[in-house]
Amino acid sequence: MMGRLSEKVAIVTGGTSGLGAGISARFAAEGACVVVTGRNAERGEAVVAALREAGGEGCFVACDLGDEDSIQALMESTLSKYGRLTTLVTSGAATATNTGEREISITNLDNDILERSVSTNVYGLLWTFKHAIPHLVKAASPDQGVSTSIVTIATAGTRNGTPGMPSYWATKAPVEVMTRSLAREFGGAGVRVNCVSSGLILTESERGAITPEFERFVESINCVPYFGQPEDIAAACLYLCSDEARYVSGATLCVDGGASI
């Protein structure tokens, strides 16, 4: 079944690589106009070129999640290009891989890494909500049963207490709480807010960073004997942003191979 996101306009933060690129491609294939965002223009344009080659519609808008003005400009560019905003996926984050934090104890906490994590994962997330939600409210028609949608991306590590990445866990843990809070606050205005809690997904950056020891650890806590792919997260986001999930809000869908149970 195709066209599940027809007539929707979606912003995907962190859309230039990894999970965000996979989500962007799937959303475009399902009929959404996709605004791919990130700091790397070359990668962003490559993602957009690929989704257009496959018959989808999208554009790249550079955005630094650590800069509120940049986020506001992203919203303005989206409205200028497509006229409205119906869908937001917040997959952009400072990860333990791209900050170099993996396997660092809290006793060796690096303040530079901490500041980057807070700026992107906390301030950036809140600023994105601040500037996106008014447009999502405007595009919704709750009296007619028409909703708009936010999907946040959390991580299974905040549920099972994985050690060694203190800045990352501390700044990703609030995602699920914010999801429920916003679902309560804006549900009456027609904005659904849900969360996908991701396990270890084999993106390009993760493939290069995984040690054999860490691979064995993940396999030991998973219920299934394999790692997730970006397509697994994209499929979950697709469901939550589609009209099939019109009665789902404030929920967290764990896509982690069972690691968090």
C-alpha positions as CSV (number, residue, x, y, z in Angstrom):
1,M,0.0,0.0,0.0
2,M,1.4,3.4,-1.1
3,G,0.3,6.9,-0.6
4,R,-0.3,6.7,3.1
5,L,1.2,10.2,3.6
6,S,-0.4,11.8,0.5
7,E,-1.0,15.6,0.9
8,K,1.2,15.7,4.0
9,V,4.2,18.1,4.4
10,A,6.9,16.6,6.7
11,I,10.0,18.0,8.3
12,V,12.6,15.4,9.2
13,T,15.4,16.8,11.4
14,G,18.7,15.0,11.1
15,G,17.5,13.9,7.7
16,T,20.9,14.0,6.0
17,S,22.0,10.6,7.2
18,G,21.2,7.5,9.2
19,L,17.7,7.2,10.6
20,G,16.6,10.5,9.3
21,A,17.7,9.7,5.7
22,G,15.8,6.4,5.9
23,I,12.7,8.1,7.3
24,S,12.8,10.8,4.6
25,A,13.0,8.3,1.8
26,R,10.1,6.2,3.2
27,F,7.9,9.3,3.7
28,A,8.6,10.6,0.2
29,A,7.8,7.1,-1.2
30,E,4.4,7.3,0.6
31,G,3.5,10.6,-0.9
32,A,4.7,13.3,1.6
33,C,6.5,16.4,0.6
34,V,9.7,16.0,2.7
35,V,11.9,18.8,4.0
36,V,15.2,17.2,4.8
37,T,17.2,19.1,7.4
38,G,20.7,19.0,8.8
39,R,24.0,20.9,8.7
40,N,25.7,19.0,5.9
41,A,24.4,20.4,2.6
42,E,26.2,17.9,0.4
43,R,24.6,14.9,2.2
44,G,21.3,16.6,2.4
45,E,21.1,17.3,-1.3
46,A,22.2,13.7,-2.0
47,V,19.2,12.4,0.1
48,V,16.8,14.7,-1.8
49,A,18.2,13.7,-5.1
50,A,17.7,10.0,-4.3
51,L,14.1,10.5,-3.1
52,R,13.3,12.5,-6.2
53,E,14.9,9.9,-8.5
54,A,12.5,7.4,-6.9
55,G,9.6,9.6,-7.7
56,G,9.2,11.5,-4.5
57,E,9.0,15.2,-3.7
58,G,11.4,17.0,-1.2
59,C,13.9,19.7,-0.6
60,F,16.9,20.3,1.6
61,V,17.0,23.2,4.1
62,A,20.1,23.6,6.2
63,C,19.5,23.8,9.9
64,D,21.6,23.8,13.0
65,L,19.5,22.4,15.9
66,G,21.8,24.3,18.4
67,D,20.7,27.6,17.0
68,E,17.1,28.8,17.6
69,D,17.2,31.3,14.7
70,S,18.2,28.5,12.3
71,I,15.2,26.4,13.5
72,Q,12.8,29.3,13.0
73,A,14.2,29.9,9.5
74,L,13.6,26.2,8.8
75,M,9.9,26.6,9.5
76,E,9.7,29.8,7.4
77,S,11.4,28.0,4.5
78,T,9.0,25.1,4.8
79,L,5.9,27.4,4.7
80,S,7.3,29.3,1.8
81,K,8.0,26.1,-0.2
82,Y,4.9,24.0,0.6
83,G,2.4,26.4,2.3
84,R,1.9,24.4,5.5
85,L,3.3,21.8,7.9
86,T,1.5,18.7,8.9
87,T,4.2,16.3,10.1
88,L,7.4,16.6,12.2
89,V,9.9,13.8,13.0
90,T,12.6,14.9,15.4
91,S,15.4,12.4,14.5
92,G,18.2,15.0,14.7
93,A,20.5,14.5,17.8
94,A,24.0,14.7,19.0
95,T,24.7,11.0,19.4
96,A,27.3,9.2,21.4
97,T,28.9,8.1,18.1
98,N,29.3,11.6,16.6
99,T,30.4,13.2,19.9
100,G,32.9,10.4,20.6
101,E,31.4,9.7,24.0
102,R,30.9,6.0,23.8
103,E,32.3,4.0,26.8
104,I,33.2,7.1,28.9
105,S,32.4,6.9,32.6
106,I,30.5,9.7,34.4
107,T,33.7,10.2,36.4
108,N,35.4,11.3,33.1
109,L,32.6,13.5,31.9
110,D,33.7,15.8,29.2
111,N,32.0,19.2,29.5
112,D,32.5,20.1,25.8
113,I,30.5,16.9,24.9
114,L,28.0,17.7,27.5
115,E,27.4,21.2,26.2
116,R,27.0,19.9,22.6
117,S,24.5,17.2,23.8
118,V,22.4,19.7,25.8
119,S,22.4,22.3,23.0
120,T,21.2,19.8,20.4
121,N,19.2,17.2,22.3
122,V,17.5,19.5,24.8
123,Y,17.5,23.1,23.6
124,G,17.2,22.1,19.9
125,L,14.3,19.7,20.6
126,L,12.4,22.3,22.6
127,W,13.1,25.1,20.1
128,T,11.8,22.8,17.3
129,F,8.6,22.2,19.2
130,K,8.3,25.9,19.9
131,H,8.4,26.9,16.3
132,A,6.7,23.9,14.7
133,I,3.6,23.5,16.8
134,P,1.8,26.7,15.9
135,H,2.0,25.6,12.2
136,L,0.9,22.1,13.1
137,V,-2.1,23.5,15.0
138,K,-3.0,25.7,12.1
139,A,-3.0,22.7,9.7
140,A,-5.2,20.5,11.9
141,S,-9.0,20.4,11.9
142,P,-9.9,18.5,15.1
143,D,-13.7,19.2,14.6
144,Q,-13.4,17.2,11.4
145,G,-11.2,14.5,12.8
146,V,-8.1,15.7,10.9
147,S,-4.9,15.7,12.9
148,T,-1.3,16.7,12.4
149,S,1.5,14.7,13.9
150,I,4.8,14.8,15.8
151,V,7.0,11.7,16.2
152,T,10.0,12.0,18.5
153,I,12.9,9.6,18.5
154,A,14.0,8.3,21.9
155,T,16.4,5.5,22.7
156,A,16.1,2.2,24.4
157,G,19.3,2.9,26.4
158,T,17.4,5.2,28.7
159,R,15.1,2.3,29.7
160,N,17.7,-0.4,30.3
161,G,20.5,1.6,31.9
162,T,23.3,1.1,29.4
163,P,26.5,2.5,30.9
164,G,29.2,4.5,29.4
165,M,27.5,7.5,27.6
166,P,26.3,9.8,30.4
167,S,25.8,13.0,28.3
168,Y,23.8,11.1,25.7
169,W,21.5,9.3,28.1
170,A,20.9,12.3,30.2
171,T,19.8,14.4,27.3
172,K,17.8,11.7,25.5
173,A,15.9,10.6,28.6
174,P,13.5,13.7,28.6
175,V,12.2,12.8,25.1
176,E,9.5,10.4,26.2
177,V,8.3,12.8,29.0
178,M,8.1,15.7,26.5
179,T,6.1,13.5,24.1
180,R,3.5,12.8,26.7
181,S,3.4,16.4,27.9
182,L,2.9,17.8,24.4
183,A,0.3,15.1,23.6
184,R,-1.7,16.3,26.6
185,E,-1.3,20.0,25.9
186,F,-2.0,20.0,22.1
187,G,-4.3,17.0,21.6
188,G,-7.4,19.2,21.8
189,A,-5.9,21.3,19.0
190,G,-5.6,18.3,16.8
191,V,-1.8,17.6,17.2
192,R,-0.9,14.0,17.9
193,V,2.5,13.4,19.6
194,N,4.1,10.0,19.8
195,C,7.5,8.5,20.3
196,V,9.6,5.8,18.7
197,S,12.1,4.4,21.1
198,S,14.9,3.0,19.0
199,G,17.3,0.2,19.8
200,L,20.7,-0.1,18.1
201,I,20.2,0.5,14.4
202,L,23.0,-0.3,11.9
203,T,23.5,3.0,10.3
204,E,26.7,3.8,8.5
205,S,28.1,5.6,11.6
206,E,27.2,2.8,13.9
207,R,28.8,0.2,11.7
208,G,32.1,1.9,12.0
209,A,31.9,2.4,15.7
210,I,30.7,-0.9,17.0
211,T,33.3,-3.1,18.7
212,P,32.9,-6.9,18.9
213,E,32.4,-6.5,22.7
214,F,29.6,-4.0,22.2
215,E,28.0,-6.2,19.5
216,R,28.0,-9.2,21.8
217,F,26.4,-7.0,24.6
218,V,23.6,-5.8,22.4
219,E,22.9,-9.3,21.1
220,S,22.8,-10.5,24.8
221,I,19.9,-8.1,25.7
222,N,18.0,-8.4,22.4
223,C,15.0,-10.8,22.1
224,V,15.8,-11.2,18.4
225,P,19.2,-12.4,17.1
226,Y,19.9,-9.5,14.7
227,F,20.3,-5.7,14.6
228,G,17.7,-3.2,13.4
229,Q,17.9,-1.3,10.1
230,P,16.9,2.3,9.4
231,E,13.9,0.9,7.5
232,D,12.6,-0.5,10.8
233,I,12.4,2.9,12.4
234,A,11.0,4.5,9.2
235,A,8.2,2.0,9.2
236,A,7.2,2.8,12.8
237,C,7.3,6.5,12.1
238,L,5.2,6.0,9.0
239,Y,2.5,4.3,10.9
240,L,2.4,7.0,13.7
241,C,2.3,9.8,11.1
242,S,-0.3,8.2,9.0
243,D,-4.1,8.5,9.3
244,E,-4.1,4.8,10.4
245,A,-2.8,6.1,13.8
246,R,-5.5,8.8,14.1
247,Y,-6.5,7.5,17.6
248,V,-2.9,7.1,18.9
249,S,-1.3,9.9,20.9
250,G,1.1,10.1,23.8
251,A,2.4,6.6,23.1
252,T,5.9,5.2,22.9
253,L,6.5,2.4,20.3
254,C,9.6,0.5,21.2
255,V,11.5,-0.6,18.1
256,D,14.5,-2.2,19.7
257,G,14.4,-5.9,19.2
258,G,13.0,-6.4,22.7
259,A,16.1,-4.9,24.4
260,S,14.1,-2.7,26.8
261,I,11.8,-5.4,28.3
